[in-house]
Amino acid sequence: MSTASSDPPVSRPRETQLDRTRLSWRRTTLTATVVLAIAAKEFVGGDVGAVTALAAFVLVGAWLALVLAAERRIADLIERDQTQASSRPALTVGLVLVIAAGGLLLSLLRG
């Protein structure tokens, strides 16, 4: 009597790690997109000074760079089956900090 067909499939740790890493990148880009959307809401509908425009420009650039880095990392995970950390973690951390600071700055400038 075999119960192998009724047992749930066992996921391998490596596959699970790849899925968690991919989902983590997706959550990071989603969070950055939400910050960008909230900042855009603050940006629209009022006077736009030079500092506000510069902050918005930097925020959009950092968001775009983060999304591209995440897409490249996810593609690397799929193609090469890599589980190692990104080769440039400082860049990723810096982009996340710029996005957070830019969103905060735009919110403070709009008062």
ChimeraX commands (.cxc) that place a marker at each C-alpha (Angstrom):
marker #1 position 0.00,0.00,0.00 radius 0.5
marker #1 position 1.68,3.13,-1.20 radius 0.5
marker #1 position 0.83,6.53,0.26 radius 0.5
marker #1 position 3.34,8.43,-1.84 radius 0.5
marker #1 position 0.64,9.78,-4.15 radius 0.5
marker #1 position -1.39,11.24,-1.26 radius 0.5
marker #1 position 1.57,12.93,0.44 radius 0.5
marker #1 position 2.03,16.61,-0.32 radius 0.5
marker #1 position 5.02,17.40,-2.51 radius 0.5
marker #1 position 8.11,18.24,-0.55 radius 0.5
marker #1 position 9.77,21.43,-1.72 radius 0.5
marker #1 position 13.48,21.41,-1.89 radius 0.5
marker #1 position 15.25,24.03,0.24 radius 0.5
marker #1 position 17.03,25.54,-2.77 radius 0.5
marker #1 position 13.78,26.10,-4.67 radius 0.5
marker #1 position 12.20,27.61,-1.59 radius 0.5
marker #1 position 15.15,29.94,-1.12 radius 0.5
marker #1 position 14.93,31.08,-4.74 radius 0.5
marker #1 position 11.21,31.78,-4.36 radius 0.5
marker #1 position 11.74,33.73,-1.14 radius 0.5
marker #1 position 14.49,35.80,-2.74 radius 0.5
marker #1 position 12.38,36.55,-5.80 radius 0.5
marker #1 position 9.39,37.53,-3.66 radius 0.5
marker #1 position 11.62,39.70,-1.49 radius 0.5
marker #1 position 12.75,41.65,-4.56 radius 0.5
marker #1 position 9.12,42.03,-5.63 radius 0.5
marker #1 position 8.12,43.36,-2.20 radius 0.5
marker #1 position 10.99,45.85,-2.28 radius 0.5
marker #1 position 9.99,47.21,-5.67 radius 0.5
marker #1 position 6.33,47.32,-4.67 radius 0.5
marker #1 position 7.16,49.31,-1.55 radius 0.5
marker #1 position 9.28,51.73,-3.57 radius 0.5
marker #1 position 6.42,52.12,-6.05 radius 0.5
marker #1 position 4.00,52.96,-3.25 radius 0.5
marker #1 position 6.42,55.59,-1.92 radius 0.5
marker #1 position 6.70,57.03,-5.42 radius 0.5
marker #1 position 2.90,57.10,-5.84 radius 0.5
marker #1 position 2.41,58.88,-2.51 radius 0.5
marker #1 position 5.15,61.36,-3.37 radius 0.5
marker #1 position 3.56,61.98,-6.78 radius 0.5
marker #1 position 0.26,62.69,-5.06 radius 0.5
marker #1 position 2.01,65.28,-2.92 radius 0.5
marker #1 position 3.78,66.71,-5.96 radius 0.5
marker #1 position 0.67,67.20,-8.11 radius 0.5
marker #1 position -1.68,70.06,-7.49 radius 0.5
marker #1 position 0.48,72.81,-6.13 radius 0.5
marker #1 position 3.38,75.14,-6.66 radius 0.5
marker #1 position 6.45,73.32,-7.81 radius 0.5
marker #1 position 9.67,74.92,-6.66 radius 0.5
marker #1 position 13.15,74.06,-7.82 radius 0.5
marker #1 position 13.92,71.97,-4.74 radius 0.5
marker #1 position 10.66,70.05,-5.07 radius 0.5
marker #1 position 11.26,69.36,-8.75 radius 0.5
marker #1 position 14.81,68.21,-8.06 radius 0.5
marker #1 position 13.64,65.92,-5.26 radius 0.5
marker #1 position 10.97,64.43,-7.52 radius 0.5
marker #1 position 13.50,63.93,-10.32 radius 0.5
marker #1 position 15.94,62.14,-7.99 radius 0.5
marker #1 position 13.14,60.04,-6.52 radius 0.5
marker #1 position 11.96,58.86,-9.95 radius 0.5
marker #1 position 15.53,58.11,-11.03 radius 0.5
marker #1 position 16.25,56.09,-7.89 radius 0.5
marker #1 position 12.97,54.20,-8.28 radius 0.5
marker #1 position 13.75,53.35,-11.89 radius 0.5
marker #1 position 17.27,52.20,-11.00 radius 0.5
marker #1 position 15.90,50.00,-8.20 radius 0.5
marker #1 position 13.30,48.41,-10.46 radius 0.5
marker #1 position 15.92,47.69,-13.13 radius 0.5
marker #1 position 18.32,46.23,-10.55 radius 0.5
marker #1 position 15.56,44.02,-9.14 radius 0.5
marker #1 position 14.55,42.79,-12.59 radius 0.5
marker #1 position 18.16,41.98,-13.43 radius 0.5
marker #1 position 18.61,40.13,-10.14 radius 0.5
marker #1 position 15.43,38.11,-10.65 radius 0.5
marker #1 position 16.52,37.22,-14.18 radius 0.5
marker #1 position 19.90,36.11,-12.80 radius 0.5
marker #1 position 18.14,33.93,-10.25 radius 0.5
marker #1 position 16.05,32.25,-12.92 radius 0.5
marker #1 position 18.76,31.83,-15.54 radius 0.5
marker #1 position 21.73,30.88,-13.42 radius 0.5
marker #1 position 20.01,29.43,-10.37 radius 0.5
marker #1 position 22.01,31.72,-8.10 radius 0.5
marker #1 position 21.25,32.14,-4.44 radius 0.5
marker #1 position 24.13,34.39,-3.52 radius 0.5
marker #1 position 23.64,38.00,-2.52 radius 0.5
marker #1 position 23.71,40.72,-5.09 radius 0.5
marker #1 position 27.16,41.73,-6.24 radius 0.5
marker #1 position 26.37,45.34,-5.31 radius 0.5
marker #1 position 24.34,45.36,-2.10 radius 0.5
marker #1 position 25.51,48.87,-1.19 radius 0.5
marker #1 position 23.95,50.21,-4.39 radius 0.5
marker #1 position 20.62,48.58,-3.58 radius 0.5
marker #1 position 20.63,49.87,-0.02 radius 0.5
marker #1 position 21.58,53.32,-1.26 radius 0.5
marker #1 position 18.72,53.35,-3.76 radius 0.5
marker #1 position 16.21,52.31,-1.10 radius 0.5
marker #1 position 17.47,55.05,1.21 radius 0.5
marker #1 position 17.28,57.66,-1.55 radius 0.5
marker #1 position 13.70,56.65,-2.31 radius 0.5
marker #1 position 12.72,56.86,1.36 radius 0.5
marker #1 position 14.46,60.19,1.85 radius 0.5
marker #1 position 13.04,61.59,-1.39 radius 0.5
marker #1 position 9.51,60.63,-0.42 radius 0.5
marker #1 position 9.96,62.19,3.00 radius 0.5
marker #1 position 11.45,65.35,1.53 radius 0.5
marker #1 position 8.61,65.80,-0.95 radius 0.5
marker #1 position 6.10,65.25,1.81 radius 0.5
marker #1 position 7.79,67.81,4.06 radius 0.5
marker #1 position 8.12,70.38,1.26 radius 0.5
marker #1 position 4.39,70.18,0.54 radius 0.5
marker #1 position 3.66,70.61,4.26 radius 0.5
marker link #1:1,2 radius 0.2
marker link #1:2,3 radius 0.2
marker link #1:3,4 radius 0.2
marker link #1:4,5 radius 0.2
marker link #1:5,6 radius 0.2
marker link #1:6,7 radius 0.2
marker link #1:7,8 radius 0.2
marker link #1:8,9 radius 0.2
marker link #1:9,10 radius 0.2
marker link #1:10,11 radius 0.2
marker link #1:11,12 radius 0.2
marker link #1:12,13 radius 0.2
marker link #1:13,14 radius 0.2
marker link #1:14,15 radius 0.2
marker link #1:15,16 radius 0.2
marker link #1:16,17 radius 0.2
marker link #1:17,18 radius 0.2
marker link #1:18,19 radius 0.2
marker link #1:19,20 radius 0.2
marker link #1:20,21 radius 0.2
marker link #1:21,22 radius 0.2
marker link #1:22,23 radius 0.2
marker link #1:23,24 radius 0.2
marker link #1:24,25 radius 0.2
marker link #1:25,26 radius 0.2
marker link #1:26,27 radius 0.2
marker link #1:27,28 radius 0.2
marker link #1:28,29 radius 0.2
marker link #1:29,30 radius 0.2
marker link #1:30,31 radius 0.2
marker link #1:31,32 radius 0.2
marker link #1:32,33 radius 0.2
marker link #1:33,34 radius 0.2
marker link #1:34,35 radius 0.2
marker link #1:35,36 radius 0.2
marker link #1:36,37 radius 0.2
marker link #1:37,38 radius 0.2
marker link #1:38,39 radius 0.2
marker link #1:39,40 radius 0.2
marker link #1:40,41 radius 0.2
marker link #1:41,42 radius 0.2
marker link #1:42,43 radius 0.2
marker link #1:43,44 radius 0.2
marker link #1:44,45 radius 0.2
marker link #1:45,46 radius 0.2
marker link #1:46,47 radius 0.2
marker link #1:47,48 radius 0.2
marker link #1:48,49 radius 0.2
marker link #1:49,50 radius 0.2
marker link #1:50,51 radius 0.2
marker link #1:51,52 radius 0.2
marker link #1:52,53 radius 0.2
marker link #1:53,54 radius 0.2
marker link #1:54,55 radius 0.2
marker link #1:55,56 radius 0.2
marker link #1:56,57 radius 0.2
marker link #1:57,58 radius 0.2
marker link #1:58,59 radius 0.2
marker link #1:59,60 radius 0.2
marker link #1:60,61 radius 0.2
marker link #1:61,62 radius 0.2
marker link #1:62,63 radius 0.2
marker link #1:63,64 radius 0.2
marker link #1:64,65 radius 0.2
marker link #1:65,66 radius 0.2
marker link #1:66,67 radius 0.2
marker link #1:67,68 radius 0.2
marker link #1:68,69 radius 0.2
marker link #1:69,70 radius 0.2
marker link #1:70,71 radius 0.2
marker link #1:71,72 radius 0.2
marker link #1:72,73 radius 0.2
marker link #1:73,74 radius 0.2
marker link #1:74,75 radius 0.2
marker link #1:75,76 radius 0.2
marker link #1:76,77 radius 0.2
marker link #1:77,78 radius 0.2
marker link #1:78,79 radius 0.2
marker link #1:79,80 radius 0.2
marker link #1:80,81 radius 0.2
marker link #1:81,82 radius 0.2
marker link #1:82,83 radius 0.2
marker link #1:83,84 radius 0.2
marker link #1:84,85 radius 0.2
marker link #1:85,86 radius 0.2
marker link #1:86,87 radius 0.2
marker link #1:87,88 radius 0.2
marker link #1:88,89 radius 0.2
marker link #1:89,90 radius 0.2
marker link #1:90,91 radius 0.2
marker link #1:91,92 radius 0.2
marker link #1:92,93 radius 0.2
marker link #1:93,94 radius 0.2
marker link #1:94,95 radius 0.2
marker link #1:95,96 radius 0.2
marker link #1:96,97 radius 0.2
marker link #1:97,98 radius 0.2
marker link #1:98,99 radius 0.2
marker link #1:99,100 radius 0.2
marker link #1:100,101 radius 0.2
marker link #1:101,102 radius 0.2
marker link #1:102,103 radius 0.2
marker link #1:103,104 radius 0.2
marker link #1:104,105 radius 0.2
marker link #1:105,106 radius 0.2
marker link #1:106,107 radius 0.2
marker link #1:107,108 radius 0.2
marker link #1:108,109 radius 0.2
marker link #1:109,110 radius 0.2
marker link #1:110,111 radius 0.2
view
